[in-house]
Amino acid sequence: MPIFRFLIIGLAVWLAIALIRRLYLKPRAGAPRPLEHYVETVACRHCRVHVPREQALVQGKHFYCCPQHRDTRRVTKDRQNRNRKA
Ligand SMILES: [Zn+2]
């Protein structure tokens, strides 16, 4: 039965090639990549721009993208408090 021998050898060669391709070739362009460089971001309370959490300015439980936006909130809040008292 030489035909069965050829079929088995052919199957073994095909399996070996498939395994080698899977192990050594790069994933296809459309394949999703793992999140190696994930950076957690937070939204600025003033302008809603997302910035990396490490770079965000924190005041209380809120985040801001820059000192100007943090201070703008502070000034607005102070004005509201003054208007309430007056
Ligand atoms: Zn901002």
PDB file of the backbone (N, CA, C, O) and the ligand in Angstrom, with CONECT records:
HET     ZN  A 101       1
ATOM      1  N   MET A   1       0.838  -1.204   0.000  1.00  0.00           N
ATOM      2  CA  MET A   1       0.000   0.000   0.000  1.00  0.00           C
ATOM      3  C   MET A   1       0.873   1.254   0.000  1.00  0.00           C
ATOM      4  O   MET A   1       0.916   1.962   1.006  1.00  0.00           O
ATOM      5  N   PRO A   2       1.562   1.543  -1.089  1.00  0.00           N
ATOM      6  CA  PRO A   2       2.439   2.726  -1.113  1.00  0.00           C
ATOM      7  C   PRO A   2       1.661   4.037  -1.065  1.00  0.00           C
ATOM      8  O   PRO A   2       2.183   5.055  -0.611  1.00  0.00           O
ATOM      9  N   ILE A   3       0.401   4.012  -1.538  1.00  0.00           N
ATOM     10  CA  ILE A   3      -0.347   5.291  -1.535  1.00  0.00           C
ATOM     11  C   ILE A   3      -0.625   5.797  -0.126  1.00  0.00           C
ATOM     12  O   ILE A   3      -0.607   7.006   0.105  1.00  0.00           O
ATOM     13  N   PHE A   4      -0.886   4.884   0.832  1.00  0.00           N
ATOM     14  CA  PHE A   4      -1.101   5.301   2.217  1.00  0.00           C
ATOM     15  C   PHE A   4       0.179   5.873   2.810  1.00  0.00           C
ATOM     16  O   PHE A   4       0.149   6.835   3.578  1.00  0.00           O
ATOM     17  N   ARG A   5       1.319   5.256   2.437  1.00  0.00           N
ATOM     18  CA  ARG A   5       2.596   5.755   2.939  1.00  0.00           C
ATOM     19  C   ARG A   5       2.819   7.198   2.456  1.00  0.00           C
ATOM     20  O   ARG A   5       3.259   8.047   3.231  1.00  0.00           O
ATOM     21  N   PHE A   6       2.517   7.475   1.180  1.00  0.00           N
ATOM     22  CA  PHE A   6       2.675   8.838   0.650  1.00  0.00           C
ATOM     23  C   PHE A   6       1.717   9.812   1.334  1.00  0.00           C
ATOM     24  O   PHE A   6       2.081  10.949   1.634  1.00  0.00           O
ATOM     25  N   LEU A   7       0.493   9.353   1.575  1.00  0.00           N
ATOM     26  CA  LEU A   7      -0.481  10.228   2.247  1.00  0.00           C
ATOM     27  C   LEU A   7      -0.008  10.605   3.656  1.00  0.00           C
ATOM     28  O   LEU A   7      -0.101  11.763   4.065  1.00  0.00           O
ATOM     29  N   ILE A   8       0.498   9.617   4.382  1.00  0.00           N
ATOM     30  CA  ILE A   8       0.953   9.872   5.759  1.00  0.00           C
ATOM     31  C   ILE A   8       2.172  10.784   5.761  1.00  0.00           C
ATOM     32  O   ILE A   8       2.276  11.692   6.585  1.00  0.00           O
ATOM     33  N   ILE A   9       3.102  10.534   4.825  1.00  0.00           N
ATOM     34  CA  ILE A   9       4.292  11.393   4.743  1.00  0.00           C
ATOM     35  C   ILE A   9       3.873  12.811   4.354  1.00  0.00           C
ATOM     36  O   ILE A   9       4.362  13.787   4.923  1.00  0.00           O
ATOM     37  N   GLY A  10       2.974  12.917   3.390  1.00  0.00           N
ATOM     38  CA  GLY A  10       2.489  14.238   2.964  1.00  0.00           C
ATOM     39  C   GLY A  10       1.811  14.969   4.101  1.00  0.00           C
ATOM     40  O   GLY A  10       2.032  16.167   4.283  1.00  0.00           O
ATOM     41  N   LEU A  11       0.987  14.273   4.872  1.00  0.00           N
ATOM     42  CA  LEU A  11       0.308  14.878   6.025  1.00  0.00           C
ATOM     43  C   LEU A  11       1.320  15.346   7.067  1.00  0.00           C
ATOM     44  O   LEU A  11       1.181  16.430   7.633  1.00  0.00           O
ATOM     45  N   ALA A  12       2.346  14.518   7.319  1.00  0.00           N
ATOM     46  CA  ALA A  12       3.372  14.876   8.303  1.00  0.00           C
ATOM     47  C   ALA A  12       4.139  16.120   7.846  1.00  0.00           C
ATOM     48  O   ALA A  12       4.409  17.009   8.653  1.00  0.00           O
ATOM     49  N   VAL A  13       4.490  16.189   6.562  1.00  0.00           N
ATOM     50  CA  VAL A  13       5.210  17.356   6.033  1.00  0.00           C
ATOM     51  C   VAL A  13       4.331  18.598   6.154  1.00  0.00           C
ATOM     52  O   VAL A  13       4.804  19.657   6.565  1.00  0.00           O
ATOM     53  N   TRP A  14       3.047  18.470   5.796  1.00  0.00           N
ATOM     54  CA  TRP A  14       2.131  19.617   5.867  1.00  0.00           C
ATOM     55  C   TRP A  14       2.003  20.111   7.310  1.00  0.00           C
ATOM     56  O   TRP A  14       2.009  21.315   7.563  1.00  0.00           O
ATOM     57  N   LEU A  15       1.886  19.172   8.252  1.00  0.00           N
ATOM     58  CA  LEU A  15       1.779  19.547   9.668  1.00  0.00           C
ATOM     59  C   LEU A  15       3.037  20.272  10.144  1.00  0.00           C
ATOM     60  O   LEU A  15       2.962  21.275  10.854  1.00  0.00           O
ATOM     61  N   ALA A  16       4.204  19.739   9.735  1.00  0.00           N
ATOM     62  CA  ALA A  16       5.463  20.359  10.150  1.00  0.00           C
ATOM     63  C   ALA A  16       5.569  21.783   9.609  1.00  0.00           C
ATOM     64  O   ALA A  16       5.975  22.695  10.329  1.00  0.00           O
ATOM     65  N   ILE A  17       5.206  21.971   8.350  1.00  0.00           N
ATOM     66  CA  ILE A  17       5.268  23.318   7.749  1.00  0.00           C
ATOM     67  C   ILE A  17       4.292  24.245   8.466  1.00  0.00           C
ATOM     68  O   ILE A  17       4.636  25.386   8.773  1.00  0.00           O
ATOM     69  N   ALA A  18       3.083  23.767   8.735  1.00  0.00           N
ATOM     70  CA  ALA A  18       2.084  24.597   9.414  1.00  0.00           C
ATOM     71  C   ALA A  18       2.581  25.009  10.802  1.00  0.00           C
ATOM     72  O   ALA A  18       2.408  26.160  11.201  1.00  0.00           O
ATOM     73  N   LEU A  19       3.194  24.082  11.539  1.00  0.00           N
ATOM     74  CA  LEU A  19       3.710  24.397  12.874  1.00  0.00           C
ATOM     75  C   LEU A  19       4.828  25.427  12.805  1.00  0.00           C
ATOM     76  O   LEU A  19       4.852  26.381  13.582  1.00  0.00           O
ATOM     77  N   ILE A  20       5.764  25.229  11.862  1.00  0.00           N
ATOM     78  CA  ILE A  20       6.892  26.152  11.733  1.00  0.00           C
ATOM     79  C   ILE A  20       6.392  27.547  11.373  1.00  0.00           C
ATOM     80  O   ILE A  20       6.874  28.538  11.922  1.00  0.00           O
ATOM     81  N   ARG A  21       5.427  27.631  10.452  1.00  0.00           N
ATOM     82  CA  ARG A  21       4.897  28.942  10.060  1.00  0.00           C
ATOM     83  C   ARG A  21       4.237  29.625  11.254  1.00  0.00           C
ATOM     84  O   ARG A  21       4.400  30.828  11.458  1.00  0.00           O
ATOM     85  N   ARG A  22       3.499  28.858  12.033  1.00  0.00           N
ATOM     86  CA  ARG A  22       2.801  29.454  13.180  1.00  0.00           C
ATOM     87  C   ARG A  22       3.795  29.950  14.220  1.00  0.00           C
ATOM     88  O   ARG A  22       3.571  30.982  14.852  1.00  0.00           O
ATOM     89  N   LEU A  23       4.888  29.224  14.400  1.00  0.00           N
ATOM     90  CA  LEU A  23       5.853  29.590  15.439  1.00  0.00           C
ATOM     91  C   LEU A  23       6.733  30.765  15.033  1.00  0.00           C
ATOM     92  O   LEU A  23       7.044  31.619  15.864  1.00  0.00           O
ATOM     93  N   TYR A  24       7.137  30.821  13.769  1.00  0.00           N
ATOM     94  CA  TYR A  24       8.167  31.779  13.391  1.00  0.00           C
ATOM     95  C   TYR A  24       7.697  32.961  12.568  1.00  0.00           C
ATOM     96  O   TYR A  24       8.392  33.975  12.519  1.00  0.00           O
ATOM     97  N   LEU A  25       6.553  32.874  11.924  1.00  0.00           N
ATOM     98  CA  LEU A  25       6.117  33.994  11.091  1.00  0.00           C
ATOM     99  C   LEU A  25       5.378  35.021  11.940  1.00  0.00           C
ATOM    100  O   LEU A  25       4.767  34.684  12.954  1.00  0.00           O
ATOM    101  N   LYS A  26       5.444  36.293  11.504  1.00  0.00           N
ATOM    102  CA  LYS A  26       4.763  37.370  12.214  1.00  0.00           C
ATOM    103  C   LYS A  26       3.254  37.198  12.059  1.00  0.00           C
ATOM    104  O   LYS A  26       2.796  36.621  11.073  1.00  0.00           O
ATOM    105  N   PRO A  27       2.483  37.690  13.017  1.00  0.00           N
ATOM    106  CA  PRO A  27       1.027  37.612  12.870  1.00  0.00           C
ATOM    107  C   PRO A  27       0.553  38.466  11.700  1.00  0.00           C
ATOM    108  O   PRO A  27       1.210  39.436  11.322  1.00  0.00           O
ATOM    109  N   ARG A  28      -0.567  38.105  11.144  1.00  0.00           N
ATOM    110  CA  ARG A  28      -1.105  38.833   9.990  1.00  0.00           C
ATOM    111  C   ARG A  28      -1.415  40.280  10.361  1.00  0.00           C
ATOM    112  O   ARG A  28      -1.626  40.608  11.529  1.00  0.00           O
ATOM    113  N   ALA A  29      -1.437  41.130   9.348  1.00  0.00           N
ATOM    114  CA  ALA A  29      -1.629  42.565   9.591  1.00  0.00           C
ATOM    115  C   ALA A  29      -2.953  42.845  10.289  1.00  0.00           C
ATOM    116  O   ALA A  29      -3.038  43.749  11.120  1.00  0.00           O
ATOM    117  N   GLY A  30      -3.983  42.076   9.958  1.00  0.00           N
ATOM    118  CA  GLY A  30      -5.296  42.334  10.537  1.00  0.00           C
ATOM    119  C   GLY A  30      -5.480  41.747  11.923  1.00  0.00           C
ATOM    120  O   GLY A  30      -6.466  42.039  12.600  1.00  0.00           O
ATOM    121  N   ALA A  31      -4.542  40.926  12.345  1.00  0.00           N
ATOM    122  CA  ALA A  31      -4.696  40.256  13.642  1.00  0.00           C
ATOM    123  C   ALA A  31      -4.523  41.270  14.772  1.00  0.00           C
ATOM    124  O   ALA A  31      -3.639  42.125  14.701  1.00  0.00           O
ATOM    125  N   PRO A  32      -5.346  41.188  15.802  1.00  0.00           N
ATOM    126  CA  PRO A  32      -5.201  42.131  16.916  1.00  0.00           C
ATOM    127  C   PRO A  32      -3.906  41.886  17.670  1.00  0.00           C
ATOM    128  O   PRO A  32      -3.521  40.746  17.929  1.00  0.00           O
ATOM    129  N   ARG A  33      -3.233  42.999  18.021  1.00  0.00           N
ATOM    130  CA  ARG A  33      -1.973  42.889  18.747  1.00  0.00           C
ATOM    131  C   ARG A  33      -2.226  42.967  20.250  1.00  0.00           C
ATOM    132  O   ARG A  33      -3.175  43.622  20.679  1.00  0.00           O
ATOM    133  N   PRO A  34      -1.409  42.323  21.039  1.00  0.00           N
ATOM    134  CA  PRO A  34      -1.585  42.431  22.495  1.00  0.00           C
ATOM    135  C   PRO A  34      -1.265  43.846  22.966  1.00  0.00           C
ATOM    136  O   PRO A  34      -0.487  44.559  22.332  1.00  0.00           O
ATOM    137  N   LEU A  35      -1.867  44.242  24.076  1.00  0.00           N
ATOM    138  CA  LEU A  35      -1.696  45.594  24.600  1.00  0.00           C
ATOM    139  C   LEU A  35      -0.400  45.670  25.398  1.00  0.00           C
ATOM    140  O   LEU A  35      -0.406  45.598  26.627  1.00  0.00           O
ATOM    141  N   GLU A  36       0.701  45.814  24.684  1.00  0.00           N
ATOM    142  CA  GLU A  36       1.998  45.879  25.361  1.00  0.00           C
ATOM    143  C   GLU A  36       2.268  47.259  25.927  1.00  0.00           C
ATOM    144  O   GLU A  36       2.894  47.398  26.978  1.00  0.00           O
ATOM    145  N   HIS A  37       1.793  48.280  25.225  1.00  0.00           N
ATOM    146  CA  HIS A  37       2.107  49.648  25.617  1.00  0.00           C
ATOM    147  C   HIS A  37       0.849  50.371  26.076  1.00  0.00           C
ATOM    148  O   HIS A  37       0.614  51.518  25.696  1.00  0.00           O
ATOM    149  N   TYR A  38       0.060  49.718  26.874  1.00  0.00           N
ATOM    150  CA  TYR A  38      -1.172  50.319  27.369  1.00  0.00           C
ATOM    151  C   TYR A  38      -0.845  51.407  28.374  1.00  0.00           C
ATOM    152  O   TYR A  38      -0.067  51.201  29.305  1.00  0.00           O
ATOM    153  N   VAL A  39      -1.438  52.546  28.174  1.00  0.00           N
ATOM    154  CA  VAL A  39      -1.250  53.663  29.094  1.00  0.00           C
ATOM    155  C   VAL A  39      -2.631  54.097  29.573  1.00  0.00           C
ATOM    156  O   VAL A  39      -3.503  54.413  28.764  1.00  0.00           O
ATOM    157  N   GLU A  40      -2.824  54.111  30.866  1.00  0.00           N
ATOM    158  CA  GLU A  40      -4.103  54.544  31.397  1.00  0.00           C
ATOM    159  C   GLU A  40      -4.226  56.059  31.249  1.00  0.00           C
ATOM    160  O   GLU A  40      -3.310  56.801  31.602  1.00  0.00           O
ATOM    161  N   THR A  41      -5.356  56.508  30.729  1.00  0.00           N
ATOM    162  CA  THR A  41      -5.569  57.933  30.546  1.00  0.00           C
ATOM    163  C   THR A  41      -6.764  58.381  31.374  1.00  0.00           C
ATOM    164  O   THR A  41      -7.643  57.592  31.722  1.00  0.00           O
ATOM    165  N   VAL A  42      -6.765  59.660  31.674  1.00  0.00           N
ATOM    166  CA  VAL A  42      -7.885  60.261  32.394  1.00  0.00           C
ATOM    167  C   VAL A  42      -8.300  61.521  31.646  1.00  0.00           C
ATOM    168  O   VAL A  42      -7.489  62.138  30.955  1.00  0.00           O
ATOM    169  N   ALA A  43      -9.566  61.898  31.789  1.00  0.00           N
ATOM    170  CA  ALA A  43     -10.091  63.075  31.093  1.00  0.00           C
ATOM    171  C   ALA A  43      -9.915  64.313  31.959  1.00  0.00           C
ATOM    172  O   ALA A  43     -10.174  64.295  33.162  1.00  0.00           O
ATOM    173  N   CYS A  44      -9.470  65.385  31.319  1.00  0.00           N
ATOM    174  CA  CYS A  44      -9.365  66.674  32.005  1.00  0.00           C
ATOM    175  C   CYS A  44     -10.783  67.127  32.342  1.00  0.00           C
ATOM    176  O   CYS A  44     -11.683  67.053  31.505  1.00  0.00           O
ATOM    177  N   ARG A  45     -10.972  67.595  33.565  1.00  0.00           N
ATOM    178  CA  ARG A  45     -12.316  68.009  33.981  1.00  0.00           C
ATOM    179  C   ARG A  45     -12.763  69.248  33.216  1.00  0.00           C
ATOM    180  O   ARG A  45     -13.959  69.456  33.017  1.00  0.00           O
ATOM    181  N   HIS A  46     -11.812  70.070  32.788  1.00  0.00           N
ATOM    182  CA  HIS A  46     -12.155  71.322  32.123  1.00  0.00           C
ATOM    183  C   HIS A  46     -12.426  71.139  30.632  1.00  0.00           C
ATOM    184  O   HIS A  46     -13.464  71.578  30.139  1.00  0.00           O
ATOM    185  N   CYS A  47     -11.501  70.492  29.901  1.00  0.00           N
ATOM    186  CA  CYS A  47     -11.624  70.433  28.439  1.00  0.00           C
ATOM    187  C   CYS A  47     -11.899  69.014  27.917  1.00  0.00           C
ATOM    188  O   CYS A  47     -12.092  68.834  26.714  1.00  0.00           O
ATOM    189  N   ARG A  48     -11.918  68.026  28.783  1.00  0.00           N
ATOM    190  CA  ARG A  48     -12.216  66.635  28.444  1.00  0.00           C
ATOM    191  C   ARG A  48     -11.128  65.954  27.611  1.00  0.00           C
ATOM    192  O   ARG A  48     -11.332  64.833  27.144  1.00  0.00           O
ATOM    193  N   VAL A  49      -9.993  66.599  27.416  1.00  0.00           N
ATOM    194  CA  VAL A  49      -8.875  65.963  26.707  1.00  0.00           C
ATOM    195  C   VAL A  49      -8.323  64.850  27.591  1.00  0.00           C
ATOM    196  O   VAL A  49      -8.189  65.023  28.802  1.00  0.00           O
ATOM    197  N   HIS A  50      -8.005  63.711  26.985  1.00  0.00           N
ATOM    198  CA  HIS A  50      -7.450  62.601  27.745  1.00  0.00           C
ATOM    199  C   HIS A  50      -5.939  62.703  27.786  1.00  0.00           C
ATOM    200  O   HIS A  50      -5.285  62.867  26.756  1.00  0.00           O
ATOM    201  N   VAL A  51      -5.398  62.604  28.975  1.00  0.00           N
ATOM    202  CA  VAL A  51      -3.949  62.654  29.169  1.00  0.00           C
ATOM    203  C   VAL A  51      -3.542  61.425  29.982  1.00  0.00           C
ATOM    204  O   VAL A  51      -4.348  60.884  30.740  1.00  0.00           O
ATOM    205  N   PRO A  52      -2.282  60.983  29.822  1.00  0.00           N
ATOM    206  CA  PRO A  52      -1.826  59.857  30.640  1.00  0.00           C
ATOM    207  C   PRO A  52      -1.976  60.189  32.123  1.00  0.00           C
ATOM    208  O   PRO A  52      -1.680  61.303  32.555  1.00  0.00           O
ATOM    209  N   ARG A  53      -2.433  59.221  32.882  1.00  0.00           N
ATOM    210  CA  ARG A  53      -2.701  59.453  34.306  1.00  0.00           C
ATOM    211  C   ARG A  53      -1.460  59.962  35.044  1.00  0.00           C
ATOM    212  O   ARG A  53      -1.560  60.776  35.962  1.00  0.00           O
ATOM    213  N   GLU A  54      -0.284  59.465  34.623  1.00  0.00           N
ATOM    214  CA  GLU A  54       0.952  59.883  35.290  1.00  0.00           C
ATOM    215  C   GLU A  54       1.234  61.366  35.081  1.00  0.00           C
ATOM    216  O   GLU A  54       1.850  62.004  35.935  1.00  0.00           O
ATOM    217  N   GLN A  55       0.785  61.927  33.942  1.00  0.00           N
ATOM    218  CA  GLN A  55       1.070  63.325  33.644  1.00  0.00           C
ATOM    219  C   GLN A  55      -0.051  64.259  34.075  1.00  0.00           C
ATOM    220  O   GLN A  55       0.127  65.478  34.070  1.00  0.00           O
ATOM    221  N   ALA A  56      -1.195  63.712  34.445  1.00  0.00           N
ATOM    222  CA  ALA A  56      -2.335  64.551  34.794  1.00  0.00           C
ATOM    223  C   ALA A  56      -2.110  65.221  36.143  1.00  0.00           C
ATOM    224  O   ALA A  56      -1.448  64.669  37.022  1.00  0.00           O
ATOM    225  N   LEU A  57      -2.668  66.416  36.292  1.00  0.00           N
ATOM    226  CA  LEU A  57      -2.631  67.120  37.566  1.00  0.00           C
ATOM    227  C   LEU A  57      -3.877  66.727  38.337  1.00  0.00           C
ATOM    228  O   LEU A  57      -4.988  66.753  37.807  1.00  0.00           O
ATOM    229  N   VAL A  58      -3.681  66.366  39.581  1.00  0.00           N
ATOM    230  CA  VAL A  58      -4.792  65.876  40.403  1.00  0.00           C
ATOM    231  C   VAL A  58      -5.136  66.928  41.435  1.00  0.00           C
ATOM    232  O   VAL A  58      -4.269  67.482  42.109  1.00  0.00           O
ATOM    233  N   GLN A  59      -6.422  67.183  41.537  1.00  0.00           N
ATOM    234  CA  GLN A  59      -6.904  68.043  42.617  1.00  0.00           C
ATOM    235  C   GLN A  59      -8.166  67.406  43.173  1.00  0.00           C
ATOM    236  O   GLN A  59      -9.192  67.318  42.499  1.00  0.00           O
ATOM    237  N   GLY A  60      -8.065  66.974  44.397  1.00  0.00           N
ATOM    238  CA  GLY A  60      -9.191  66.227  44.975  1.00  0.00           C
ATOM    239  C   GLY A  60      -9.337  64.918  44.226  1.00  0.00           C
ATOM    240  O   GLY A  60      -8.394  64.132  44.133  1.00  0.00           O
ATOM    241  N   LYS A  61     -10.532  64.691  43.691  1.00  0.00           N
ATOM    242  CA  LYS A  61     -10.738  63.470  42.909  1.00  0.00           C
ATOM    243  C   LYS A  61     -10.815  63.763  41.420  1.00  0.00           C
ATOM    244  O   LYS A  61     -11.232  62.903  40.645  1.00  0.00           O
ATOM    245  N   HIS A  62     -10.421  64.967  41.005  1.00  0.00           N
ATOM    246  CA  HIS A  62     -10.512  65.361  39.605  1.00  0.00           C
ATOM    247  C   HIS A  62      -9.126  65.495  38.987  1.00  0.00           C
ATOM    248  O   HIS A  62      -8.132  65.753  39.666  1.00  0.00           O
ATOM    249  N   PHE A  63      -9.102  65.304  37.648  1.00  0.00           N
ATOM    250  CA  PHE A  63      -7.839  65.378  36.912  1.00  0.00           C
ATOM    251  C   PHE A  63      -7.887  66.550  35.938  1.00  0.00           C
ATOM    252  O   PHE A  63      -8.945  66.913  35.424  1.00  0.00           O
ATOM    253  N   TYR A  64      -6.707  67.133  35.698  1.00  0.00           N
ATOM    254  CA  TYR A  64      -6.600  68.262  34.774  1.00  0.00           C
ATOM    255  C   TYR A  64      -5.391  68.050  33.887  1.00  0.00           C
ATOM    256  O   TYR A  64      -4.406  67.427  34.284  1.00  0.00           O
ATOM    257  N   CYS A  65      -5.488  68.594  32.651  1.00  0.00           N
ATOM    258  CA  CYS A  65      -4.406  68.394  31.684  1.00  0.00           C
ATOM    259  C   CYS A  65      -3.267  69.372  31.890  1.00  0.00           C
ATOM    260  O   CYS A  65      -2.129  69.073  31.529  1.00  0.00           O
ATOM    261  N   CYS A  66      -3.550  70.549  32.469  1.00  0.00           N
ATOM    262  CA  CYS A  66      -2.512  71.567  32.623  1.00  0.00           C
ATOM    263  C   CYS A  66      -2.867  72.460  33.820  1.00  0.00           C
ATOM    264  O   CYS A  66      -4.012  72.460  34.272  1.00  0.00           O
ATOM    265  N   PRO A  67      -1.908  73.207  34.324  1.00  0.00           N
ATOM    266  CA  PRO A  67      -2.177  74.085  35.474  1.00  0.00           C
ATOM    267  C   PRO A  67      -3.234  75.144  35.173  1.00  0.00           C
ATOM    268  O   PRO A  67      -4.001  75.519  36.060  1.00  0.00           O
ATOM    269  N   GLN A  68      -3.284  75.634  33.918  1.00  0.00           N
ATOM    270  CA  GLN A  68      -4.270  76.660  33.583  1.00  0.00           C
ATOM    271  C   GLN A  68      -5.690  76.134  33.780  1.00  0.00           C
ATOM    272  O   GLN A  68      -6.537  76.831  34.340  1.00  0.00           O
ATOM    273  N   HIS A  69      -5.951  74.917  33.327  1.00  0.00           N
ATOM    274  CA  HIS A  69      -7.304  74.372  33.464  1.00  0.00           C
ATOM    275  C   HIS A  69      -7.626  74.072  34.924  1.00  0.00           C
ATOM    276  O   HIS A  69      -8.762  74.251  35.361  1.00  0.00           O
ATOM    277  N   ARG A  70      -6.646  73.625  35.662  1.00  0.00           N
ATOM    278  CA  ARG A  70      -6.877  73.392  37.093  1.00  0.00           C
ATOM    279  C   ARG A  70      -7.205  74.713  37.782  1.00  0.00           C
ATOM    280  O   ARG A  70      -8.125  74.788  38.596  1.00  0.00           O
ATOM    281  N   ASP A  71      -6.437  75.762  37.446  1.00  0.00           N
ATOM    282  CA  ASP A  71      -6.652  77.050  38.094  1.00  0.00           C
ATOM    283  C   ASP A  71      -7.931  77.708  37.604  1.00  0.00           C
ATOM    284  O   ASP A  71      -8.576  78.427  38.367  1.00  0.00           O
ATOM    285  N   THR A  72      -8.313  77.483  36.358  1.00  0.00           N
ATOM    286  CA  THR A  72      -9.571  78.028  35.844  1.00  0.00           C
ATOM    287  C   THR A  72     -10.732  77.503  36.665  1.00  0.00           C
ATOM    288  O   THR A  72     -11.631  78.258  37.035  1.00  0.00           O
ATOM    289  N   ARG A  73     -10.714  76.213  36.949  1.00  0.00           N
ATOM    290  CA  ARG A  73     -11.769  75.614  37.768  1.00  0.00           C
ATOM    291  C   ARG A  73     -11.787  76.244  39.157  1.00  0.00           C
ATOM    292  O   ARG A  73     -12.840  76.551  39.717  1.00  0.00           O
ATOM    293  N   ARG A  74     -10.574  76.426  39.693  1.00  0.00           N
ATOM    294  CA  ARG A  74     -10.471  76.964  41.045  1.00  0.00           C
ATOM    295  C   ARG A  74     -11.035  78.391  41.080  1.00  0.00           C
ATOM    296  O   ARG A  74     -11.781  78.743  41.995  1.00  0.00           O
ATOM    297  N   VAL A  75     -10.679  79.212  40.082  1.00  0.00           N
ATOM    298  CA  VAL A  75     -11.152  80.603  40.023  1.00  0.00           C
ATOM    299  C   VAL A  75     -12.669  80.619  39.872  1.00  0.00           C
ATOM    300  O   VAL A  75     -13.350  81.394  40.544  1.00  0.00           O
ATOM    301  N   THR A  76     -13.207  79.765  38.989  1.00  0.00           N
ATOM    302  CA  THR A  76     -14.653  79.722  38.778  1.00  0.00           C
ATOM    303  C   THR A  76     -15.372  79.351  40.069  1.00  0.00           C
ATOM    304  O   THR A  76     -16.396  79.940  40.415  1.00  0.00           O
ATOM    305  N   LYS A  77     -14.821  78.365  40.777  1.00  0.00           N
ATOM    306  CA  LYS A  77     -15.441  77.930  42.032  1.00  0.00           C
ATOM    307  C   LYS A  77     -15.402  79.052  43.070  1.00  0.00           C
ATOM    308  O   LYS A  77     -16.376  79.280  43.788  1.00  0.00           O
ATOM    309  N   ASP A  78     -14.255  79.755  43.142  1.00  0.00           N
ATOM    310  CA  ASP A  78     -14.141  80.867  44.089  1.00  0.00           C
ATOM    311  C   ASP A  78     -15.175  81.951  43.782  1.00  0.00           C
ATOM    312  O   ASP A  78     -15.796  82.512  44.684  1.00  0.00           O
ATOM    313  N   ARG A  79     -15.345  82.235  42.467  1.00  0.00           N
ATOM    314  CA  ARG A  79     -16.329  83.269  42.078  1.00  0.00           C
ATOM    315  C   ARG A  79     -17.735  82.844  42.472  1.00  0.00           C
ATOM    316  O   ARG A  79     -18.525  83.650  42.963  1.00  0.00           O
ATOM    317  N   GLN A  80     -18.045  81.552  42.248  1.00  0.00           N
ATOM    318  CA  GLN A  80     -19.380  81.068  42.604  1.00  0.00           C
ATOM    319  C   GLN A  80     -19.599  81.214  44.098  1.00  0.00           C
ATOM    320  O   GLN A  80     -20.669  81.637  44.536  1.00  0.00           O
ATOM    321  N   ASN A  81     -18.577  80.860  44.890  1.00  0.00           N
ATOM    322  CA  ASN A  81     -18.707  80.973  46.332  1.00  0.00           C
ATOM    323  C   ASN A  81     -18.905  82.412  46.764  1.00  0.00           C
ATOM    324  O   ASN A  81     -19.698  82.701  47.660  1.00  0.00           O
ATOM    325  N   ARG A  82     -18.158  83.336  46.103  1.00  0.00           N
ATOM    326  CA  ARG A  82     -18.300  84.759  46.435  1.00  0.00           C
ATOM    327  C   ARG A  82     -19.707  85.264  46.096  1.00  0.00           C
ATOM    328  O   ARG A  82     -20.304  86.024  46.859  1.00  0.00           O
ATOM    329  N   ASN A  83     -20.231  84.827  44.932  1.00  0.00           N
ATOM    330  CA  ASN A  83     -21.560  85.279  44.513  1.00  0.00           C
ATOM    331  C   ASN A  83     -22.641  84.749  45.454  1.00  0.00           C
ATOM    332  O   ASN A  83     -23.640  85.421  45.712  1.00  0.00           O
ATOM    333  N   ARG A  84     -22.427  83.533  45.961  1.00  0.00           N
ATOM    334  CA  ARG A  84     -23.422  82.984  46.889  1.00  0.00           C
ATOM    335  C   ARG A  84     -23.467  83.778  48.199  1.00  0.00           C
ATOM    336  O   ARG A  84     -24.531  84.027  48.767  1.00  0.00           O
ATOM    337  N   LYS A  85     -22.261  84.167  48.658  1.00  0.00           N
ATOM    338  CA  LYS A  85     -22.180  84.898  49.925  1.00  0.00           C
ATOM    339  C   LYS A  85     -22.751  86.299  49.784  1.00  0.00           C
ATOM    340  O   LYS A  85     -23.353  86.826  50.719  1.00  0.00           O
ATOM    341  N   ALA A  86     -22.562  86.909  48.603  1.00  0.00           N
ATOM    342  CA  ALA A  86     -22.997  88.296  48.407  1.00  0.00           C
ATOM    343  C   ALA A  86     -24.514  88.408  48.251  1.00  0.00           C
ATOM    344  O   ALA A  86     -25.037  89.509  48.078  1.00  0.00           O
TER     345      ALA A  86
HETATM  346 ZN    ZN A 101      -7.795  70.524  30.007  1.00  0.00          ZN2+
END
